[in-house]
Amino acid sequence: MSTETLTVETTKPKHATREKTDDERKRQPPYHVVLLNDDDHTYDYVIEMLQKLFGHPPWKGFELAKEVDTSGRVIVDTTSKERAELKRDQIHAYGTDQRLPRCKGSMSAEIEPAE
């Protein structure tokens, strides 16, 4: 083993980027995933979709289906913006309701800031 001393000179780059801390990541504002009503999907479709995409049990899916039917919209999840965008896109890609012949596509959803 050598006993020589190595001196390393370090300089900070002019445009250094820093990693976000855990606290900064946690402070990202939450977003709602909002399911929008239409007349081309059955309650069974909504319940099944919410169960598969969000893990909601059937009773919760029924409550959310009833609310979207009566009020025109319902918040189905509150999460990070990135996950909210993913879930909205999954709703849009879920497909037609095979129980209803007039159904032409998936339900609609949007995201909005939760604050």
Steps between C-alpha positions, in 0.01 A plus 500: 500500500637841409530781750480771235229761542277566206352848468189530291373839404127517452302780348127531481362506147336828403162340431487228759172319536400363830289201583162567660480398860231263628322797661487685169362193322232458765387860454386447143135600484247217473266460205151355472404250232144597406272256318242670276148370443347386174201286405701238311633292790329280756553499875657155460756644257590784737525266800720256307725776362549663841580163653758412234664843464483630857445194717167630631281225645164445327300689766727807458475471122120499530504813718727680252289383202187631670665835573632549146153410368322753722751786514675465164848454646674323784852498643625141478858557624729768642868450433811651343466681169692230313287218639180701444595544133567127472166408659310748280665344194413150624134602531509637144653173377276262695277427203134468420226371723410168338174496699367798305489469118488878444827551693772629265798537734640554845377743761655844534707628787705805584748601766492812713709639787371378833568829677 
